[in-house]
Amino acid sequence: MNNKILIELQIPLIEKQFDLFIPINKKIGTIKNLVEQALVELTDSAYIPKEESNFYSKETGDIYDVNKTVRDTDLKNGSRIILI
């Protein structure tokens, strides 16, 4: 599994946390969209995607650029991110 990393995703809006494997060759924006679509289904539409939502580093508070691939960020196995 050299092409995926395991991250911890927290979603304060619905007070949930998930461990996810994400591919390192996909853009952050693509992953965000897929995660949001899955959240809509998993929460029976309790989570509503917003265009202005972003992934943030839990450690630094930095926003992840939606145009960068995961490989080009500081994300690694065990990284903790927040979807706000």
C-alpha positions as CSV (number, residue, x, y, z in Angstrom):
1,M,0.0,0.0,0.0
2,N,2.7,2.4,-1.0
3,N,0.2,4.6,-2.8
4,K,-2.1,5.3,0.2
5,I,-1.7,6.8,3.6
6,L,-3.9,6.4,6.7
7,I,-5.2,9.7,8.2
8,E,-7.5,10.7,11.0
9,L,-10.3,13.0,9.9
10,Q,-12.3,15.0,12.4
11,I,-15.6,16.7,11.4
12,P,-16.7,19.0,14.2
13,L,-20.0,19.9,12.5
14,I,-21.3,16.4,13.1
15,E,-19.0,15.5,16.0
16,K,-17.5,12.5,14.3
17,Q,-14.1,11.2,13.6
18,F,-13.0,8.7,10.9
19,D,-9.8,6.9,10.0
20,L,-9.3,7.0,6.2
21,F,-6.9,5.6,3.6
22,I,-6.4,8.3,1.0
23,P,-4.4,7.9,-2.3
24,I,-1.2,10.0,-2.5
25,N,-1.6,10.7,-6.2
26,K,-5.0,12.5,-6.0
27,K,-5.6,16.2,-5.4
28,I,-6.8,17.4,-2.0
29,G,-9.8,18.9,-3.7
30,T,-10.8,15.6,-5.2
31,I,-10.5,13.8,-1.9
32,K,-12.5,16.5,-0.1
33,N,-15.3,16.2,-2.6
34,L,-15.4,12.4,-2.3
35,V,-15.3,12.6,1.5
36,E,-18.1,15.1,1.6
37,Q,-20.2,12.9,-0.7
38,A,-19.6,9.9,1.5
39,L,-20.5,12.0,4.6
40,V,-23.9,13.0,3.1
41,E,-24.7,9.3,2.6
42,L,-23.3,8.1,6.0
43,T,-25.2,10.8,8.0
44,D,-28.5,10.6,6.1
45,S,-27.9,14.2,4.9
46,A,-27.1,15.6,8.3
47,Y,-23.8,16.8,6.8
48,I,-24.3,19.3,4.0
49,P,-21.2,20.0,1.8
50,K,-20.2,23.6,1.4
51,E,-17.9,25.1,-1.3
52,E,-15.9,27.0,1.3
53,S,-15.1,23.9,3.4
54,N,-11.5,22.9,3.7
55,F,-9.1,20.4,5.2
56,Y,-7.0,21.9,8.0
57,S,-4.0,20.4,9.8
58,K,-4.9,19.7,13.4
59,E,-1.3,20.3,14.5
60,T,-0.6,23.6,12.7
61,G,-4.0,24.9,11.7
62,D,-2.8,25.4,8.1
63,I,-5.2,25.0,5.2
64,Y,-4.4,22.3,2.7
65,D,-4.4,23.6,-0.9
66,V,-7.1,21.9,-2.9
67,N,-4.9,22.0,-6.1
68,K,-2.0,20.1,-4.6
69,T,-1.7,16.3,-4.6
70,V,-1.4,14.6,-1.3
71,R,2.2,13.6,-2.2
72,D,3.0,17.4,-2.4
73,T,1.8,18.2,1.1
74,D,3.1,17.3,4.6
75,L,0.4,14.6,5.0
76,K,1.8,11.2,6.0
77,N,0.6,8.1,7.8
78,G,-1.1,9.1,11.1
79,S,-1.7,12.7,10.1
80,R,-4.7,14.3,11.8
81,I,-6.8,16.7,9.8
82,I,-10.1,18.6,10.4
83,L,-12.8,19.2,7.8
84,I,-14.4,22.6,8.5
